Amino acid sequence: MIWSVATYTANNGIFSESIVHNPRQTAADVHRKSMPALFIADPFLIPRAPLNSVNISDRTATWYMFSEILDATEQKGKIGLHISHNNMLSFKFKKIVIEEPWHLSFPYIVKENGKYYMTTSGTSGIRSKPYFLWLYEAVAFPHNWKKSFRILDGQTESAPVDPALVKHNSKWYLFIRDVNIGDTG
């Protein structure tokens, strides 16, 4: 096992007194249910409180975790869904929600006008142009997603790695890591 996903609880926001719940999900959890996996990485959490509760810290709160799962057979990342119905005390792997012919990682989700959207790190060729970045839309959140449109389509000089969308003052910003920074070759 290379990577797995853990959670921790901080007592009153004091990190030095945190309790690590390790691990919550491992490649073995995926392997038993779906496919041989090498690791789980890049978790992204979204709370979904029960209808009768406005407090997402309610002990019965449901949490959705999206992650990169590296398929051991195909040697490429896919985006998986894990669900906790007990406020992150445990998670169950449910399914692969996004799979492409290329490697995917780093799921990043935003909600806009009642709809969920996701970006992922991954292009058809991380070392060659054209570089692009898809925005996926939830058709039936959290289980089903479709390609909505390309956010980037050949505008960058390097692959758009680890994309993050942030809305500020009614304007969307896209942050990506430039894989050419520090490249001396």
C-alpha positions as CSV (number, residue, x, y, z in Angstrom):
1,M,0.0,0.0,0.0
2,I,1.5,3.3,-1.1
3,W,-1.2,5.8,-0.1
4,S,-4.5,5.5,1.7
5,V,-6.9,8.1,3.1
6,A,-7.2,8.9,6.8
7,T,-9.2,11.5,8.7
8,Y,-8.5,13.2,12.0
9,T,-10.4,15.0,14.6
10,A,-8.9,18.2,16.2
11,N,-10.0,19.0,19.7
12,N,-11.3,22.6,19.7
13,G,-9.3,23.3,16.6
14,I,-6.0,22.4,18.3
15,F,-4.0,20.3,15.8
16,S,-1.5,19.1,18.4
17,E,-4.3,17.4,20.2
18,S,-5.8,15.8,17.1
19,I,-6.8,12.1,16.9
20,V,-5.9,10.4,13.6
21,H,-8.3,7.8,12.3
22,N,-6.0,5.9,10.0
23,P,-6.7,4.6,7.5
24,R,-10.3,5.2,6.4
25,Q,-10.0,3.8,2.9
26,T,-7.3,1.7,1.3
27,A,-6.6,0.1,-2.0
28,A,-7.8,-3.2,-0.5
29,D,-11.3,-1.6,0.1
30,V,-11.6,-0.9,-3.6
31,H,-10.0,-4.2,-4.6
32,R,-12.6,-6.2,-2.7
33,K,-15.5,-4.4,-4.4
34,S,-14.4,-3.3,-7.8
35,M,-10.9,-3.6,-9.3
36,P,-7.3,-4.2,-8.3
37,A,-6.1,-0.9,-7.0
38,L,-2.6,0.2,-6.1
39,F,-3.6,3.3,-4.0
40,I,-6.1,5.9,-3.1
41,A,-5.1,9.5,-3.0
42,D,-6.3,13.1,-3.4
43,P,-9.5,13.0,-1.3
44,F,-12.1,15.7,-1.6
45,L,-14.9,15.7,0.9
46,I,-18.4,17.1,0.6
47,P,-20.9,17.0,3.6
48,R,-24.6,16.1,3.1
49,A,-26.5,16.7,6.3
50,P,-29.7,14.7,7.0
51,L,-32.9,16.5,6.0
52,N,-33.9,17.0,9.6
53,S,-30.6,18.6,10.6
54,V,-29.1,21.9,9.6
55,N,-25.9,21.1,11.4
56,I,-23.4,19.2,9.2
57,S,-21.5,18.1,12.3
58,D,-24.5,16.0,13.3
59,R,-23.3,12.5,14.2
60,T,-25.6,11.1,11.5
61,A,-24.3,13.4,8.8
62,T,-23.5,11.8,5.4
63,W,-20.2,12.6,3.8
64,Y,-19.1,12.0,0.2
65,M,-15.5,11.5,-0.5
66,F,-14.2,11.5,-4.1
67,S,-10.6,10.3,-4.7
68,E,-8.1,9.2,-7.2
69,I,-7.9,5.4,-7.4
70,L,-4.9,4.0,-9.3
71,D,-6.1,0.9,-11.3
72,A,-3.3,-1.7,-10.9
73,T,-4.2,-3.4,-14.2
74,E,-4.5,-0.3,-16.4
75,Q,-1.9,1.8,-14.5
76,K,-4.1,4.9,-14.7
77,G,-6.1,6.9,-12.2
78,K,-9.9,6.9,-12.0
79,I,-12.2,9.0,-9.8
80,G,-13.9,7.0,-7.1
81,L,-16.8,7.6,-4.7
82,H,-16.7,6.6,-1.0
83,I,-19.6,7.4,1.3
84,S,-19.8,7.8,5.1
85,H,-23.1,7.7,6.9
86,N,-21.6,8.2,10.4
87,N,-19.8,11.5,10.2
88,M,-16.6,10.1,8.7
89,L,-16.1,7.4,11.3
90,S,-16.0,4.9,8.4
91,F,-16.3,5.0,4.6
92,K,-17.5,2.5,2.1
93,F,-16.2,2.5,-1.5
94,K,-19.2,2.7,-3.8
95,K,-18.0,2.9,-7.4
96,I,-15.8,4.6,-10.0
97,V,-17.7,7.7,-11.1
98,I,-15.4,9.1,-13.8
99,E,-13.1,7.1,-16.0
100,E,-11.3,8.3,-19.2
101,P,-8.8,6.8,-21.6
102,W,-6.2,8.9,-19.8
103,H,-5.0,9.2,-16.2
104,L,-7.3,11.2,-13.8
105,S,-6.5,12.5,-10.3
106,F,-7.2,15.4,-7.9
107,P,-11.0,15.6,-8.0
108,Y,-12.1,19.1,-7.1
109,I,-15.8,19.9,-6.7
110,V,-17.8,23.1,-6.6
111,K,-21.5,23.8,-6.3
112,E,-23.1,26.5,-8.4
113,N,-26.8,27.2,-8.8
114,G,-27.7,24.0,-7.1
115,K,-25.5,21.9,-9.4
116,Y,-22.3,20.1,-8.7
117,Y,-19.3,20.4,-11.0
118,M,-15.9,18.6,-10.9
119,T,-12.5,19.2,-12.4
120,T,-9.7,16.6,-12.3
121,S,-6.1,16.6,-12.9
122,G,-5.4,14.7,-16.1
123,T,-5.0,15.2,-19.9
124,S,-4.7,12.9,-22.8
125,G,-1.0,13.4,-22.9
126,I,0.7,15.0,-19.9
127,R,3.9,15.5,-21.9
128,S,2.6,16.8,-25.2
129,K,0.1,19.3,-26.5
130,P,-2.7,20.0,-26.8
131,Y,-3.4,20.3,-23.1
132,F,-7.0,20.5,-22.0
133,L,-9.1,20.4,-18.9
134,W,-12.7,19.1,-18.7
135,L,-15.4,20.3,-16.4
136,Y,-17.8,17.5,-15.4
137,E,-21.4,18.0,-14.3
138,A,-23.2,15.7,-11.8
139,V,-26.2,14.2,-13.6
140,A,-27.3,12.4,-10.4
141,F,-25.1,13.6,-7.6
142,P,-22.9,11.9,-6.3
143,H,-23.1,8.8,-8.4
144,N,-23.3,9.9,-12.1
145,W,-21.2,12.6,-13.9
146,K,-20.9,13.7,-17.5
147,K,-18.5,15.9,-19.4
148,S,-19.9,19.4,-19.5
149,F,-17.3,21.4,-21.4
150,R,-13.6,22.0,-21.8
151,I,-12.4,24.8,-19.4
152,L,-9.1,24.8,-21.1
153,D,-8.5,23.7,-24.7
154,G,-4.9,24.3,-25.8
155,Q,-4.4,27.6,-24.0
156,T,-1.6,26.4,-21.7
157,E,2.1,25.6,-22.4
158,S,2.0,22.7,-19.9
159,A,-0.5,20.2,-18.6
160,P,-3.1,21.8,-16.2
161,V,-2.2,19.8,-13.0
162,D,-4.2,19.9,-9.8
163,P,-6.8,22.4,-10.9
164,A,-8.8,24.3,-8.3
165,L,-11.8,26.5,-9.1
166,V,-12.6,29.4,-6.7
167,K,-15.4,32.0,-7.0
168,H,-14.7,35.5,-5.7
169,N,-16.9,38.5,-6.2
170,S,-19.1,36.7,-8.8
171,K,-16.0,35.7,-10.9
172,W,-14.5,32.3,-11.3
173,Y,-10.8,31.7,-11.0
174,L,-8.9,28.6,-12.1
175,F,-5.6,27.8,-10.3
176,I,-3.3,25.1,-11.8
177,R,0.2,23.9,-11.2
178,D,2.6,24.5,-14.0
179,V,4.7,21.4,-14.5
180,N,7.4,23.4,-16.3
181,I,8.3,25.4,-13.2
182,G,11.7,24.1,-12.1
183,D,12.2,22.1,-15.3
184,T,15.8,22.7,-16.4
185,G,15.5,20.5,-19.5
